[in-house]
Structures are given as structure tokens and as C-alpha cells.
């Protein structure tokens, strides 16, 4: 099923280039065609305005024209904000080798959000993403909905210009891959106790009190045992109590093989 949408656009010039700016989205074409004659009579004042308004409100039974899925996009947007990805991507670099018709200042982070949500909800190619846009309400950071542009070109059913925008967003993402990974690590290491290779893990904040309590109980059981890290614990003393080996008490120990 192909749905056509009507928009009011205006041509503006920015940075020496002419592009179209969307002023208003009027909705689906088939819906507008059904009420356009009555709206025209209402705006022109040809008939009784109250009667036309009543007819517009009560013409025929109430019918649900569209019920798009919105929940998964809300969850993906919340995770996007919690991870600080808006700030990370907004300061990222852009792919320099753009085509003449491409906008150098477009909102590519919003398209990355749409791609991430698509991989989480209905994984597929950028071409298959157009079908997902028909069933789910997918929008940018300002609430403007992404609408699939269908255009048959041999085996490709989606407008190539729209496909190019999705592919270009991935170019921008790849260009900033290393910076994004470092920034996400900085944000997540305290939450998940991430540590670089070669460093001992540190206990999480909520485990420190339990670790301290457990350390006190171990010290009470072995009052003569040297403390972890001391010279005695490294060398060992003959005839003394066994040294308490340093470890992270709150971490689950592996079970012995049976």
C-alpha cells in the first residue's frame, strides 16, 4: 500500500544554495480529497458556515485512518538521551565528500536515532526501513515524522534520494566511531564498573559498605593475619595465621568443577 502525503513547502536560499523548507504537513492525500470540497466552500463563504462545519464533524461514521506504533521509539529516544548521544553526535565531524544536492547542515543525529530504533525493533536494511516507517511513528528530535518516499526504480522501490540520506548518516557515524566509543565508555564505566585491560576492577559504590563489613568479619576470624598488600602478606611468615588474600568480596566466585 502506498500512501501519499501533502506538504506546503517554500524555496529558501541558504549558503548560496536553494532548498525546500517544509512549512506545514497537511496529512494524507486520500483524506484531504474527501473533505477538500467542503473545506473550499467553508473558506470561500459560499454556503452556511455552521452547516458545513457540522457536516465536516459528523459526515459518516467515525473511522480510524491510522494507528501508528509509538512506544518503541519513545524507549529508544529515552536511552539516546540517557547515554548523552545527542551531545556526542552533535559535536562530531561530518563526511566531507557530499553530493551537490545534499545539505551540509542536516540533522544527521536524528537519523541515527531512527536507525538505532529500527535495529532494535525490526532489524533490516535501509531499503526495508521504509516499510517500518509506515507502521511506526518515527520522528526527529523536533517531532517531525519521517515518511517513506516510494519510487519504483527497477528492483528498488524507495526514492534513491531518501536512501542516500540514510547511507550518508552511516558515513558520518563511521567517521566518529572512535570518539563515540571513548565518550560512551566515559559515561558507562561507573554504571557497569568498566575497567581497561590490565587493571583490577574496583567495587561499585553500593558494594563498598558490604565489602568493608565482610573485611571486618574476616579480620575478626584471623586477628593475627597480615593485611592485604603488607610486607608480611607478600613474603609470608612462618608459624603465623594464613594471609588474607586481597580480592573483591562482592564478586561471585566460580564454582568448582564437579
DRENDO-1510 file (C-alpha; in Angstrom, 1 decimal, always signed):
<recs>
REC; n; res; u; v; w
REC; 1; UNK; +0.0; +0.0; +0.0 .
REC; 2; UNK; +1.3; +3.4; -1.0 .
REC; 3; UNK; +0.2; +6.5; +0.9 .
REC; 4; UNK; +0.8; +10.0; -0.5 .
REC; 5; UNK; +1.2; +12.9; +1.9 .
REC; 6; UNK; +0.7; +16.6; +1.1 .
REC; 7; UNK; +3.1; +19.3; +2.4 .
REC; 8; UNK; +3.3; +23.0; +2.0 .
REC; 9; UNK; +6.9; +23.9; +1.2 .
REC; 10; UNK; +8.8; +27.1; +0.4 .
REC; 11; UNK; +12.0; +27.6; -1.5 .
REC; 12; UNK; +14.7; +29.3; +0.5 .
REC; 13; UNK; +18.4; +30.1; -0.2 .
REC; 14; UNK; +21.0; +29.1; +2.4 .
REC; 15; UNK; +24.7; +29.4; +1.9 .
REC; 16; UNK; +24.2; +30.1; -1.7 .
REC; 17; UNK; +22.0; +27.0; -2.3 .
REC; 18; UNK; +18.3; +26.7; -2.9 .
REC; 19; UNK; +16.4; +24.1; -0.9 .
REC; 20; UNK; +12.9; +23.5; +0.2 .
REC; 21; UNK; +11.7; +24.2; +3.7 .
REC; 22; UNK; +8.6; +22.4; +5.0 .
REC; 23; UNK; +6.0; +24.9; +6.3 .
REC; 24; UNK; +3.2; +22.5; +7.1 .
REC; 25; UNK; +2.3; +18.9; +6.8 .
REC; 26; UNK; -1.4; +18.5; +5.7 .
REC; 27; UNK; -1.6; +14.8; +6.1 .
REC; 28; UNK; -2.5; +12.0; +3.7 .
REC; 29; UNK; -3.8; +12.9; +0.3 .
REC; 30; UNK; -6.8; +10.5; +0.3 .
REC; 31; UNK; -8.1; +12.1; +3.5 .
REC; 32; UNK; -7.7; +15.6; +2.1 .
REC; 33; UNK; -9.5; +14.7; -1.1 .
REC; 34; UNK; -12.6; +13.6; +0.8 .
REC; 35; UNK; -13.0; +16.8; +2.7 .
REC; 36; UNK; -11.5; +19.3; +0.3 .
REC; 37; UNK; -14.7; +20.3; -1.4 .
REC; 38; UNK; -16.4; +21.1; +1.9 .
REC; 39; UNK; -13.3; +23.0; +3.1 .
REC; 40; UNK; -13.3; +25.0; +0.0 .
REC; 41; UNK; -16.9; +26.0; +0.4 .
REC; 42; UNK; -16.2; +26.9; +4.0 .
REC; 43; UNK; -13.2; +29.1; +3.2 .
REC; 44; UNK; -15.0; +30.8; +0.3 .
REC; 45; UNK; -18.1; +31.5; +2.3 .
REC; 46; UNK; -20.4; +30.2; -0.4 .
REC; 47; UNK; -22.8; +28.3; +2.0 .
REC; 48; UNK; -23.9; +28.4; +5.6 .
REC; 49; UNK; -20.7; +28.0; +7.6 .
REC; 50; UNK; -22.3; +26.4; +10.6 .
REC; 51; UNK; -24.0; +23.8; +8.4 .
REC; 52; UNK; -20.7; +23.0; +6.7 .
REC; 53; UNK; -18.8; +22.8; +10.0 .
REC; 54; UNK; -21.5; +20.4; +11.3 .
REC; 55; UNK; -21.2; +18.3; +8.1 .
REC; 56; UNK; -17.5; +18.1; +8.4 .
REC; 57; UNK; -17.7; +17.0; +12.0 .
REC; 58; UNK; -20.5; +14.4; +11.5 .
REC; 59; UNK; -20.1; +13.2; +8.0 .
REC; 60; UNK; -20.3; +9.4; +8.1 .
REC; 61; UNK; -19.2; +7.0; +10.8 .
REC; 62; UNK; -16.0; +7.6; +12.7 .
REC; 63; UNK; -13.2; +5.6; +11.2 .
REC; 64; UNK; -9.7; +5.1; +12.4 .
REC; 65; UNK; -7.4; +6.1; +9.5 .
REC; 66; UNK; -4.1; +5.3; +11.1 .
REC; 67; UNK; -2.8; +3.9; +14.4 .
REC; 68; UNK; +1.0; +4.1; +14.3 .
REC; 69; UNK; +3.2; +2.3; +16.9 .
REC; 70; UNK; +4.9; +4.9; +19.1 .
REC; 71; UNK; +6.2; +3.0; +22.2 .
REC; 72; UNK; +9.4; +1.6; +20.9 .
REC; 73; UNK; +10.5; +4.9; +19.6 .
REC; 74; UNK; +9.9; +6.5; +23.0 .
REC; 75; UNK; +12.1; +3.9; +24.7 .
REC; 76; UNK; +14.9; +4.3; +22.1 .
REC; 77; UNK; +14.7; +8.1; +22.5 .
REC; 78; UNK; +14.9; +7.8; +26.3 .
REC; 79; UNK; +18.0; +5.6; +26.0 .
REC; 80; UNK; +19.5; +8.0; +23.5 .
REC; 81; UNK; +19.1; +10.9; +25.9 .
REC; 82; UNK; +20.4; +8.9; +29.0 .
REC; 83; UNK; +23.6; +8.0; +27.2 .
REC; 84; UNK; +24.2; +11.6; +26.1 .
REC; 85; UNK; +24.3; +10.6; +22.4 .
REC; 86; UNK; +22.7; +13.9; +21.3 .
REC; 87; UNK; +25.7; +15.9; +22.7 .
REC; 88; UNK; +28.2; +13.3; +21.5 .
REC; 89; UNK; +26.9; +13.3; +17.9 .
REC; 90; UNK; +26.2; +17.0; +17.6 .
REC; 91; UNK; +30.0; +17.8; +18.1 .
REC; 92; UNK; +31.0; +15.0; +15.7 .
REC; 93; UNK; +32.6; +15.5; +12.3 .
REC; 94; UNK; +30.7; +15.3; +9.0 .
REC; 95; UNK; +31.6; +13.4; +5.9 .
REC; 96; UNK; +33.2; +16.0; +3.6 .
REC; 97; UNK; +32.6; +14.4; +0.2 .
REC; 98; UNK; +28.9; +15.3; -0.1 .
REC; 99; UNK; +26.9; +15.3; -3.3 .
REC; 100; UNK; +25.8; +18.6; -4.7 .
REC; 101; UNK; +22.1; +18.1; -3.7 .
REC; 102; UNK; +23.0; +17.1; -0.1 .
REC; 103; UNK; +22.5; +19.5; +2.8 .
REC; 104; UNK; +25.8; +20.0; +4.7 .
REC; 105; UNK; +23.9; +21.1; +7.8 .
REC; 106; UNK; +21.2; +18.4; +8.0 .
REC; 107; UNK; +20.2; +16.8; +11.3 .
REC; 108; UNK; +22.0; +13.5; +10.9 .
REC; 109; UNK; +22.0; +12.6; +14.6 .
REC; 110; UNK; +18.2; +12.3; +14.4 .
REC; 111; UNK; +18.5; +9.8; +11.6 .
REC; 112; UNK; +21.0; +7.8; +13.7 .
REC; 113; UNK; +18.3; +7.6; +16.4 .
REC; 114; UNK; +15.9; +6.3; +13.8 .
REC; 115; UNK; +18.4; +3.7; +12.6 .
REC; 116; UNK; +19.2; +2.6; +16.1 .
REC; 117; UNK; +15.5; +2.2; +16.9 .
REC; 118; UNK; +15.0; +0.2; +13.7 .
REC; 119; UNK; +17.8; -2.2; +14.6 .
REC; 120; UNK; +16.2; -2.8; +18.0 .
REC; 121; UNK; +12.6; -3.2; +16.8 .
REC; 122; UNK; +12.7; -4.5; +13.3 .
REC; 123; UNK; +16.2; -5.2; +12.0 .
REC; 124; UNK; +16.6; -4.8; +8.3 .
REC; 125; UNK; +18.3; -2.9; +5.6 .
REC; 126; UNK; +17.9; +0.8; +4.8 .
REC; 127; UNK; +15.6; -0.2; +2.0 .
REC; 128; UNK; +13.4; -2.3; +4.3 .
REC; 129; UNK; +13.3; +0.6; +6.7 .
REC; 130; UNK; +10.8; +2.3; +4.6 .
REC; 131; UNK; +8.2; -0.3; +5.4 .
REC; 132; UNK; +8.8; +0.2; +9.1 .
REC; 133; UNK; +8.2; +3.9; +8.7 .
REC; 134; UNK; +4.7; +3.1; +7.5 .
REC; 135; UNK; +3.8; +1.2; +10.8 .
REC; 136; UNK; +5.7; +3.1; +13.4 .
REC; 137; UNK; +5.7; +6.8; +14.3 .
REC; 138; UNK; +9.4; +7.6; +13.7 .
REC; 139; UNK; +10.4; +11.3; +14.1 .
REC; 140; UNK; +13.4; +13.5; +14.6 .
REC; 141; UNK; +14.3; +15.4; +17.7 .
REC; 142; UNK; +11.8; +18.1; +16.9 .
REC; 143; UNK; +8.9; +15.7; +16.5 .
REC; 144; UNK; +8.8; +15.8; +12.7 .
REC; 145; UNK; +7.9; +12.4; +11.3 .
REC; 146; UNK; +10.0; +10.5; +8.8 .
REC; 147; UNK; +7.7; +9.5; +5.9 .
REC; 148; UNK; +8.7; +6.8; +3.4 .
REC; 149; UNK; +9.1; +8.1; -0.2 .
REC; 150; UNK; +8.2; +5.3; -2.5 .
REC; 151; UNK; +9.5; +5.4; -6.1 .
REC; 152; UNK; +9.9; +2.4; -8.2 .
REC; 153; UNK; +13.3; +2.2; -9.9 .
REC; 154; UNK; +14.0; -1.3; -11.2 .
REC; 155; UNK; +14.2; -3.5; -8.1 .
REC; 156; UNK; +14.5; -0.5; -5.7 .
REC; 157; UNK; +11.1; +0.7; -4.5 .
REC; 158; UNK; +12.3; +3.6; -2.3 .
REC; 159; UNK; +13.4; +7.0; -3.6 .
REC; 160; UNK; +17.1; +7.0; -4.1 .
REC; 161; UNK; +17.5; +10.4; -2.5 .
REC; 162; UNK; +16.0; +9.2; +0.8 .
REC; 163; UNK; +18.2; +6.1; +0.7 .
REC; 164; UNK; +21.2; +8.3; +0.2 .
REC; 165; UNK; +20.4; +10.3; +3.3 .
REC; 166; UNK; +20.3; +7.1; +5.4 .
REC; 167; UNK; +23.6; +5.9; +3.9 .
REC; 168; UNK; +25.2; +9.3; +4.4 .
REC; 169; UNK; +24.2; +9.2; +8.1 .
REC; 170; UNK; +26.2; +6.0; +8.4 .
REC; 171; UNK; +29.2; +7.7; +6.8 .
REC; 172; UNK; +29.1; +10.4; +9.5 .
REC; 173; UNK; +28.8; +7.7; +12.2 .
REC; 174; UNK; +31.8; +5.8; +10.9 .
REC; 175; UNK; +33.9; +8.9; +10.8 .
REC; 176; UNK; +33.3; +9.5; +14.5 .
REC; 177; UNK; +33.4; +5.8; +15.6 .
REC; 178; UNK; +36.5; +6.1; +17.9 .
REC; 179; UNK; +35.3; +9.3; +19.6 .
REC; 180; UNK; +31.8; +7.8; +20.2 .
REC; 181; UNK; +33.3; +4.7; +21.8 .
REC; 182; UNK; +35.5; +6.7; +24.1 .
REC; 183; UNK; +32.7; +9.0; +25.1 .
REC; 184; UNK; +30.3; +6.2; +25.8 .
REC; 185; UNK; +33.0; +4.4; +27.9 .
REC; 186; UNK; +33.4; +7.5; +30.0 .
REC; 187; UNK; +29.6; +7.6; +30.6 .
REC; 188; UNK; +29.2; +3.9; +31.3 .
REC; 189; UNK; +32.2; +2.9; +33.3 .
REC; 190; UNK; +30.8; +4.0; +36.7 .
REC; 191; UNK; +27.5; +2.4; +36.0 .
REC; 192; UNK; +28.8; -1.0; +34.9 .
REC; 193; UNK; +32.3; -0.9; +36.6 .
REC; 194; UNK; +34.1; -0.9; +33.3 .
REC; 195; UNK; +37.9; -1.1; +33.6 .
REC; 196; UNK; +40.7; -1.0; +30.9 .
REC; 197; UNK; +42.6; -4.2; +30.3 .
REC; 198; UNK; +45.2; -4.9; +33.0 .
REC; 199; UNK; +43.6; -3.0; +35.8 .
REC; 200; UNK; +41.9; -4.7; +38.7 .
REC; 201; UNK; +38.2; -4.0; +39.0 .
REC; 202; UNK; +37.1; -1.6; +41.7 .
REC; 203; UNK; +33.9; -2.4; +43.8 .
REC; 204; UNK; +30.8; -0.4; +42.9 .
REC; 205; UNK; +29.7; +2.3; +45.3 .
REC; 206; UNK; +26.8; +0.2; +46.6 .
REC; 207; UNK; +29.2; -2.7; +47.4 .
REC; 208; UNK; +31.8; -0.8; +49.3 .
REC; 209; UNK; +29.9; -1.0; +52.6 .
REC; 210; UNK; +29.3; -4.7; +52.2 .
REC; 211; UNK; +32.9; -5.2; +51.3 .
REC; 212; UNK; +34.0; -3.3; +54.4 .
REC; 213; UNK; +31.7; -5.3; +56.6 .
REC; 214; UNK; +32.9; -8.6; +55.2 .
REC; 215; UNK; +36.5; -7.4; +55.6 .
REC; 216; UNK; +35.9; -6.7; +59.3 .
REC; 217; UNK; +34.4; -10.2; +59.8 .
REC; 218; UNK; +37.4; -11.8; +58.1 .
REC; 219; UNK; +39.8; -9.7; +60.3 .
REC; 220; UNK; +37.9; -10.9; +63.4 .
REC; 221; UNK; +38.3; -14.5; +62.4 .
REC; 222; UNK; +42.0; -14.1; +61.7 .
REC; 223; UNK; +43.3; -11.4; +64.1 .
REC; 224; UNK; +47.0; -12.3; +63.6 .
REC; 225; UNK; +46.8; -12.4; +59.8 .
REC; 226; UNK; +48.6; -9.7; +57.9 .
REC; 227; UNK; +46.6; -7.2; +55.9 .
REC; 228; UNK; +46.4; -7.5; +52.1 .
REC; 229; UNK; +49.3; -5.6; +50.5 .
REC; 230; UNK; +51.5; -5.5; +53.6 .
REC; 231; UNK; +55.1; -6.8; +53.6 .
REC; 232; UNK; +54.1; -9.8; +55.6 .
REC; 233; UNK; +51.4; -10.8; +53.3 .
REC; 234; UNK; +53.7; -10.7; +50.3 .
REC; 235; UNK; +56.6; -12.6; +51.9 .
REC; 236; UNK; +54.6; -14.8; +54.4 .
REC; 237; UNK; +55.6; -15.5; +58.0 .
REC; 238; UNK; +56.4; -19.0; +59.3 .
REC; 239; UNK; +54.0; -20.1; +62.0 .
REC; 240; UNK; +51.6; -17.2; +61.5 .
REC; 241; UNK; +48.0; -17.3; +60.5 .
REC; 242; UNK; +47.3; -17.6; +56.8 .
REC; 243; UNK; +47.4; -14.2; +55.0 .
REC; 244; UNK; +44.1; -12.8; +53.8 .
REC; 245; UNK; +44.4; -12.7; +50.1 .
REC; 246; UNK; +43.2; -9.5; +48.5 .
REC; 247; UNK; +40.1; -9.9; +46.3 .
REC; 248; UNK; +36.8; -8.2; +45.6 .
REC; 249; UNK; +34.4; -9.8; +48.1 .
REC; 250; UNK; +31.3; -8.7; +46.4 .
REC; 251; UNK; +32.1; -10.5; +43.1 .
REC; 252; UNK; +30.7; -14.0; +42.7 .
REC; 253; UNK; +33.4; -16.7; +42.7 .
REC; 254; UNK; +33.4; -19.5; +40.1 .
REC; 255; UNK; +32.0; -22.8; +41.3 .
REC; 256; UNK; +34.4; -25.8; +41.4 .
REC; 257; UNK; +34.0; -28.3; +38.7 .
REC; 258; UNK; +32.2; -31.5; +39.7 .
</recs>
